[in-house]
Amino acid sequence: MFKRLWISLFALLLPISSCIPCAASAYDAHPKLVVILVIDQFREDYLERYRSDFKGNGFNMFLDHGAYFPDCYYDYANLVTAAGHSAIATGAYTDGNGIASNEWWDLARNTQRPITSVEDPRYSIVGLPATGQNPAREGASPRNLLATTIGDEVRLATKGESKLFGISLKDRAAILTAGHTANGAFWIDPQTGAFVSSTYYMPSLPDWATTFNQSDRAAQARTAAGVSASASFFSTVGPTDAAIQYELDFAQALIQGENLGGGNVTDVLTISISSTDILGHRVGPDSPDQQQLVDQLDGNLDQFFTWLDHNVPGGLQNVWLVLTADHGVAPVPATAQQLGIPAATIPMKPLIAALNKNMNDRFSPGQDLEYLLPDQDLPYIALNVPTFERAGINELEGERAIQNSIPAAIASLDPSANVPDDSVQPSAKRVAPTPRVFRTFTRLQLASLQPGLPPTEFGRLMAHSYSANGGWYVMLVPDAYQVPGSGKGATHFSPYSYDRHVPLGFYGSVFTAETFRGRVQPVDIAATLAALLGVNQPSASIGHILTQAIHPEVEVKPRSESLRRKKHEDTSRPRRAATPATKTAPPATSRPSRKTSAPAAATPSATQSAPASPGQRP
Ligand SMILES: [Zn+2]
């Protein structure tokens, strides 16, 4: 009662200009533009480890001037690029949006190889360089994405007046993050670096994109990365900051070319920075090379945000920025072993061969049938359904047979793959870690069509990883820090914290400048943006609205009141010009620090930013 009275008095006393955060609404372009930044393979602890390196307003835009959530963890168990970008965009996990993997076997569509999450032969690629050596390639679309995205919902709510675009070096990260209704998604031709799209979106590239591709930007990036004109752009320029700058230059060309932020409704742009993932797989999260790239990315973002401030109408006061990542990463197994972690490598081909042998011994003695499909990766092990069906084995029996065989198959793997490095103490004195199975779940168990999922948080996390795609499968969860592959480099795929921990930050006039401790999830992004913009949450959204991140003046204003006032203003007098909410969103060039800009009414749970931890630096 007293609280409500206080709020009413507070509202009466507020001058109109300080109510500006209340005006957040997709329908009248508050903000003009939402930019969702996804950093591919970017564990949140990078921002803690390297914080003292950050200069200007790159990551500090979120850490010092935005609502920042350091304890953001995905709540599912298949932490890969396509699934992560889909979760961010749809506010749902795999069981809601359908995207489980980067690629999977779908024998109805292709019996020769796994299909990718976005390939679509009904379309073709547009924008490929006319070298005469490029046959028209199969196109791509979000056909496998079973839910709408936050961008889709803004487009639906504005009857298509909003513009929606996605950018990445990777097709899946551009397509799945933007959504079904995107005006365009752009990614690169891996060889040349030229930005391309698909006829799903457009018959040909827009002029501004053609102009970009015909400029010397790709050549400049090659020069900056020190690679030759004939090398694959993706694999040689890709892991460098030259590729980050190249992507952000393309984003600037898109914003100008499409006049994003120049309309009467809110536009949405998703940008996935791929370079951190391309390098991270090679060197791992603890490499000085990865630290250097993170620091360079900080500078790239600072420049990009400054550019937005100067080029979007009204500057950054009319832009909301979101920062997150699609997944983290495990340390390189040998690096973790040196410290005593029972990290191990699981070679997939021998594992699949051992499982096939077990199935033949049991169901077709003396034969060498293929009960499992080739080219497998964890966490899903795909069964070759026709082989089981010819043997008269149904899904329940087949998946259980594989599930029961996995521990013995793992135990049969060559232990020499995980012999510790004798040159490093104390590993030479320790017994080599061996791969072990933590849990396995059949597709029927993940779908709760068979018992097996525990009624715990872990069980829910696994249920979020259910996918109807790909026929029969068994999900394999090895012990923590144990990864598929050859032992070279690093990877991500598991339900463990290092794969699930990502940053989550908001910047914009409606967000408070505080750090919030407490578990949140990347699926909360879509729910929070939908609430603030006044649109529906995406169709499968399970996220929560992060109300603590929303400026108190936005929270205390009932929506109906602000709408009534707006209607009254529209009919009785000219609209009052939007006055900047200078308390939370000063221009980037004169932005005060968090300590001076944080609202006085900070909640008890809010803490100041975590101090840098230089002692943790590798
Ligand atoms: Zn990724």
Boltz pocket constraint, residues with backbone or C-beta under 6 A from the ligand:
constraints:
  - pocket:
      binder: B
      contacts: [[A, 40], [A, 41], [A, 80], [A, 81], [A, 82], [A, 84], [A, 277], [A, 326], [A, 327]]
      max_distance: 6.0
